[in-house]
Amino acid sequence: VERALDMDVGKYSKKSSSGPLILYGIRLAVRIEGYMKFALKKCRAGKPRPRGLESLDCQKVEESMKKIRTMLDNQAIPILEYWIEPSRCKDVGVSCLVHAHLMYLFKNHYYDEFDFRSVSVLLSSQVYLAINHRFSSSVYDDLADTPNPSLPPPSIQVA
């Protein structure tokens, strides 16, 4: 993730690999952070540990989780905020993509972990997406009946 963040060229570009790679690295780091929080929550002292987590070193996991969060807070957020500054970014689609990633950064936060910065990023990104993103009204549910039974479910239809 650190190497991906080092590839930042100052803006998101669909044509270069650095932008999508940085966003993928951020999503991966947030997912790993979520797994670590789950493992720490389930491996408290005095409770039986889930299968596969019997030998988990909680201290090492907590240190690693803090490193990931520090990297996301100190490197990823400033990069994403720089990408969406209105004077530089004129592409609304890119801004929506980056705002969604800014919101995703706080997916694993507990109530007591929110501070002014995280709340302001969440709210401003939510407002931006509500105004600028066109949410689809189509429902893609593979289990739902389709009006035309001869067509496959929407997830496997080929245009």
C-alpha positions as semicolon CSV with decimal commas, in nm:
position;residue;x (nm);y (nm);z (nm)
1;V;0,000;0,000;0,000
2;E;0,285;0,236;0,082
3;R;0,441;0,172;-0,259
4;A;0,108;0,236;-0,428
5;L;0,071;0,565;-0,241
6;D;0,423;0,660;-0,347
7;M;0,311;0,628;-0,710
8;D;0,080;0,930;-0,677
9;V;0,121;1,170;-0,970
10;G;-0,098;1,442;-0,821
11;K;-0,427;1,354;-0,988
12;Y;-0,642;1,057;-1,073
13;S;-0,614;0,944;-1,432
14;K;-0,807;0,659;-1,586
15;K;-0,533;0,618;-1,845
16;S;-0,247;0,557;-1,603
17;S;-0,222;0,262;-1,368
18;S;-0,124;0,465;-1,062
19;G;-0,472;0,599;-0,980
20;P;-0,660;0,267;-0,988
21;L;-0,368;0,098;-0,810
22;I;-0,377;0,353;-0,528
23;L;-0,754;0,312;-0,490
24;Y;-0,717;-0,067;-0,486
25;G;-0,443;-0,045;-0,224
26;I;-0,662;0,177;-0,007
27;R;-0,957;-0,063;-0,035
28;L;-0,730;-0,356;0,049
29;A;-0,586;-0,178;0,354
30;V;-0,936;-0,095;0,482
31;R;-1,044;-0,458;0,441
32;I;-0,735;-0,584;0,624
33;E;-0,800;-0,332;0,902
34;G;-1,154;-0,467;0,931
35;Y;-1,032;-0,825;0,962
36;M;-0,781;-0,720;1,226
37;K;-1,048;-0,539;1,428
38;F;-1,271;-0,844;1,405
39;A;-0,990;-1,074;1,519
40;L;-0,905;-0,849;1,813
41;K;-1,270;-0,825;1,913
42;K;-1,309;-1,204;1,911
43;C;-0,978;-1,275;2,089
44;R;-1,035;-1,097;2,417
45;A;-0,886;-1,239;2,734
46;G;-1,106;-1,491;2,911
47;K;-1,309;-1,580;2,601
48;P;-1,263;-1,889;2,387
49;R;-1,092;-1,798;2,061
50;P;-1,241;-1,884;1,724
51;R;-1,085;-2,166;1,527
52;G;-0,777;-2,046;1,343
53;L;-0,712;-1,760;1,585
54;E;-0,584;-1,966;1,878
55;S;-0,226;-1,844;1,841
56;L;-0,305;-1,485;1,745
57;D;-0,064;-1,234;1,899
58;C;-0,305;-0,954;1,985
59;Q;-0,030;-0,704;2,055
60;K;0,131;-0,749;1,711
61;V;-0,206;-0,732;1,539
62;E;-0,295;-0,413;1,724
63;E;0,040;-0,253;1,635
64;S;-0,004;-0,348;1,269
65;M;-0,359;-0,217;1,268
66;K;-0,241;0,117;1,410
67;K;0,028;0,139;1,140
68;I;-0,232;0,081;0,870
69;R;-0,465;0,343;1,018
70;T;-0,180;0,594;1,052
71;M;-0,084;0,540;0,689
72;L;-0,445;0,583;0,576
73;D;-0,492;0,897;0,784
74;N;-0,158;1,063;0,708
75;Q;-0,101;0,961;0,347
76;A;-0,416;0,829;0,178
77;I;-0,663;1,094;0,291
78;P;-0,443;1,389;0,185
79;I;-0,382;1,227;-0,156
80;L;-0,753;1,169;-0,215
81;E;-0,844;1,518;-0,094
82;Y;-0,583;1,667;-0,327
83;W;-0,729;1,473;-0,620
84;I;-1,077;1,617;-0,570
85;E;-0,990;1,982;-0,519
86;P;-1,230;2,164;-0,756
87;S;-0,959;2,377;-0,915
88;R;-0,781;2,061;-1,038
89;C;-1,054;1,804;-1,089
90;K;-1,321;1,891;-1,345
91;D;-1,443;1,533;-1,397
92;V;-1,748;1,471;-1,177
93;G;-1,725;1,093;-1,227
94;V;-1,371;1,087;-1,091
95;S;-1,472;1,309;-0,800
96;C;-1,759;1,073;-0,716
97;L;-1,521;0,777;-0,727
98;V;-1,273;0,948;-0,496
99;H;-1,545;1,068;-0,255
100;A;-1,674;0,711;-0,230
101;H;-1,323;0,595;-0,139
102;L;-1,293;0,872;0,120
103;M;-1,610;0,743;0,283
104;Y;-1,486;0,384;0,264
105;L;-1,178;0,477;0,467
106;F;-1,399;0,507;0,776
107;K;-1,589;0,181;0,726
108;N;-1,432;0,017;1,030
109;H;-1,456;0,309;1,272
110;Y;-1,640;0,261;1,598
111;Y;-1,846;0,546;1,739
112;D;-1,575;0,657;1,983
113;E;-1,312;0,668;1,707
114;F;-1,481;0,944;1,510
115;D;-1,327;1,288;1,536
116;F;-1,391;1,620;1,364
117;R;-1,190;1,526;1,056
118;S;-1,353;1,189;0,999
119;V;-1,705;1,325;1,048
120;S;-1,641;1,620;0,816
121;V;-1,495;1,392;0,546
122;L;-1,790;1,153;0,576
123;L;-2,054;1,425;0,565
124;S;-1,897;1,628;0,286
125;S;-1,846;1,316;0,073
126;Q;-2,201;1,201;0,139
127;V;-2,342;1,539;0,039
128;Y;-2,123;1,550;-0,274
129;L;-2,236;1,204;-0,382
130;A;-2,602;1,278;-0,308
131;I;-2,586;1,585;-0,532
132;N;-2,358;1,466;-0,812
133;H;-2,387;1,088;-0,843
134;R;-2,672;0,938;-1,040
135;F;-2,776;0,631;-0,845
136;S;-2,932;0,357;-1,053
137;S;-3,295;0,269;-0,991
138;S;-3,249;-0,074;-1,149
139;V;-3,244;-0,367;-0,913
140;Y;-2,989;-0,637;-0,986
141;D;-3,106;-0,933;-0,782
142;D;-3,019;-1,275;-0,916
143;L;-3,282;-1,438;-0,698
144;A;-3,567;-1,217;-0,817
145;D;-3,788;-1,329;-1,102
146;T;-3,731;-1,151;-1,429
147;P;-4,021;-1,043;-1,648
148;N;-3,875;-1,244;-1,935
149;P;-3,781;-1,596;-1,820
150;S;-3,585;-1,661;-2,141
151;L;-3,322;-1,406;-2,035
152;P;-3,053;-1,495;-1,782
153;P;-3,027;-1,299;-1,455
154;P;-2,891;-0,942;-1,496
155;S;-2,551;-1,031;-1,353
156;I;-2,473;-1,268;-1,641
157;Q;-2,641;-1,089;-1,930
158;V;-2,401;-0,989;-2,202
159;A;-2,469;-0,658;-2,373
